[in-house]
Amino acid sequence: MRGVFMLCFVMLLGCASTPQRIAGNAGQIRTLAEASSDRFMNHDDPAGVAEQQQIIELAADIGVDAAGVQPTTSPIHATVQLALYAALAIAAVVIIWQTGLGAIIRRLVGWIPARQASAAKLLREAVDDPNKIREAAAAVRTADPLISAAWRR
């Protein structure tokens, strides 16, 4: 399961827009043409050097023109991206909850479930009045199923 979430995360990071890919490819073409031009110079081939200079200029123009291209995404791509973000959000919530950070966050926010709050109130009253110990024990057992299971053992 963890591998699926990692794959989703990598896929989201690996998505590049069309203008970025065009500009990146133009830059790679320019780099290759410059290296090829150097080789043509070493072989004393002026026609090859001129041709590579023309390729370098065209690649530079493509890189400039790529900035004006409007990136578009297909509806399927947008839906997949939304689903991946949702999966990552759910995974983050599960991780936070399973590691115990959820309880810490609840305490920091001050949210205490109603059953636990009423059990704590009865325990406080049981400390003041020993006749209410049975009610307090029942409330604690009701509030926490694990305590109830341990009580029955």
C-alpha positions as CSV (number, residue, x, y, z in Angstrom):
1,M,0.0,0.0,0.0
2,R,2.8,2.4,0.9
3,G,4.4,1.7,-2.5
4,V,1.2,2.8,-4.3
5,F,1.2,6.1,-2.5
6,M,4.9,6.6,-3.3
7,L,4.2,5.9,-6.9
8,C,1.4,8.5,-6.9
9,F,3.7,11.0,-5.3
10,V,6.5,10.4,-7.8
11,M,3.9,10.7,-10.7
12,L,2.7,14.0,-9.4
13,L,6.3,15.4,-9.1
14,G,7.2,14.1,-12.6
15,C,4.4,15.9,-14.4
16,A,5.7,18.8,-16.5
17,S,3.8,21.2,-18.6
18,T,4.1,21.2,-22.4
19,P,5.9,24.5,-22.5
20,Q,8.4,23.3,-20.0
21,R,9.0,20.1,-22.0
22,I,9.4,22.1,-25.3
23,A,11.9,24.5,-23.7
24,G,13.8,21.6,-22.2
25,N,14.0,19.8,-25.4
26,A,15.1,22.9,-27.3
27,G,17.9,23.4,-24.8
28,Q,19.0,19.8,-25.2
29,I,19.0,20.2,-29.0
30,R,21.0,23.4,-28.7
31,T,23.6,21.6,-26.5
32,L,23.9,18.7,-28.9
33,A,24.2,21.1,-31.9
34,E,27.0,23.1,-30.1
35,A,29.0,19.9,-29.4
36,S,28.4,18.8,-33.0
37,S,29.5,22.2,-34.3
38,D,32.8,21.9,-32.4
39,R,33.4,18.5,-34.0
40,F,32.7,20.0,-37.5
41,M,35.3,22.8,-36.7
42,N,37.8,20.2,-35.7
43,H,37.2,18.4,-39.1
44,D,37.4,21.6,-41.0
45,D,33.9,21.4,-42.4
46,P,32.4,24.9,-42.7
47,A,29.1,23.7,-44.2
48,G,28.6,21.5,-41.2
49,V,29.5,24.3,-38.8
50,A,27.0,26.6,-40.6
51,E,24.3,24.0,-40.4
52,Q,24.8,23.5,-36.7
53,Q,24.8,27.3,-36.1
54,Q,21.4,27.4,-37.9
55,I,20.1,24.5,-35.6
56,I,21.4,26.4,-32.6
57,E,19.5,29.6,-33.6
58,L,16.3,27.6,-34.4
59,A,16.5,25.9,-31.0
60,A,17.0,29.3,-29.3
61,D,13.9,30.6,-31.1
62,I,11.9,27.5,-30.0
63,G,12.9,28.1,-26.4
64,V,11.7,31.7,-26.6
65,D,8.5,30.8,-28.4
66,A,7.8,28.1,-25.8
67,A,7.2,30.8,-23.2
68,G,4.2,31.9,-25.2
69,V,2.6,28.5,-25.4
70,Q,-0.5,28.0,-23.1
71,P,-0.2,24.8,-21.1
72,T,-3.3,22.6,-21.5
73,T,-4.2,19.5,-19.6
74,S,-6.6,16.8,-20.7
75,P,-9.7,16.2,-18.5
76,I,-8.4,12.7,-17.8
77,H,-5.0,14.2,-16.6
78,A,-6.8,16.7,-14.4
79,T,-9.0,13.9,-12.9
80,V,-6.0,11.6,-12.3
81,Q,-4.1,14.5,-10.7
82,L,-7.1,15.3,-8.4
83,A,-7.4,11.6,-7.4
84,L,-3.7,11.4,-6.6
85,Y,-3.9,14.5,-4.4
86,A,-6.9,13.0,-2.6
87,A,-5.0,9.7,-2.2
88,L,-2.0,11.6,-0.7
89,A,-4.3,13.5,1.6
90,I,-5.9,10.4,2.8
91,A,-2.5,8.7,3.3
92,A,-1.3,11.7,5.3
93,V,-4.4,11.5,7.6
94,V,-3.9,7.8,8.1
95,I,-0.2,8.2,8.9
96,I,-1.0,11.0,11.3
97,W,-3.7,8.9,13.0
98,Q,-1.7,5.7,13.2
99,T,1.5,7.3,14.6
100,G,-0.4,8.8,17.5
101,L,0.0,12.3,16.3
102,G,-3.8,12.5,16.0
103,A,-4.3,12.2,19.7
104,I,-1.6,14.9,20.3
105,I,-3.3,17.2,17.8
106,R,-6.7,16.6,19.5
107,R,-5.3,17.5,22.9
108,L,-3.6,20.7,21.5
109,V,-6.9,21.7,19.9
110,G,-8.8,20.8,23.1
111,W,-11.3,18.5,21.5
112,I,-12.3,15.7,23.8
113,P,-15.0,13.2,22.7
114,A,-18.3,13.5,24.6
115,R,-18.1,9.9,26.1
116,Q,-14.6,10.5,27.5
117,A,-15.7,13.9,28.9
118,S,-18.7,12.4,30.7
119,A,-16.6,9.6,32.0
120,A,-14.1,12.1,33.4
121,K,-16.9,14.0,35.0
122,L,-18.2,10.9,36.7
123,L,-14.6,10.0,37.9
124,R,-14.2,13.4,39.3
125,E,-17.6,13.0,41.2
126,A,-16.5,9.5,42.4
127,V,-13.4,11.0,44.0
128,D,-15.6,13.4,45.9
129,D,-18.4,10.8,46.7
130,P,-17.2,7.2,47.0
131,N,-20.8,6.0,46.5
132,K,-20.5,6.9,42.8
133,I,-17.6,4.6,42.1
134,R,-19.8,2.0,40.3
135,E,-21.3,4.6,38.0
136,A,-17.8,5.9,37.3
137,A,-16.5,2.4,36.5
138,A,-19.5,1.8,34.2
139,A,-18.9,5.1,32.4
140,V,-15.2,4.4,31.9
141,R,-16.0,1.0,30.5
142,T,-18.6,2.5,28.2
143,A,-16.3,5.2,27.0
144,D,-13.4,2.9,26.0
145,P,-14.1,-0.6,24.5
146,L,-10.6,-1.8,25.3
147,I,-11.0,-1.1,29.0
148,S,-14.4,-2.9,28.8
149,A,-12.8,-5.9,27.2
150,A,-10.0,-5.9,29.8
151,W,-12.6,-5.6,32.6
152,R,-14.4,-8.7,31.4
153,R,-11.2,-10.9,31.5
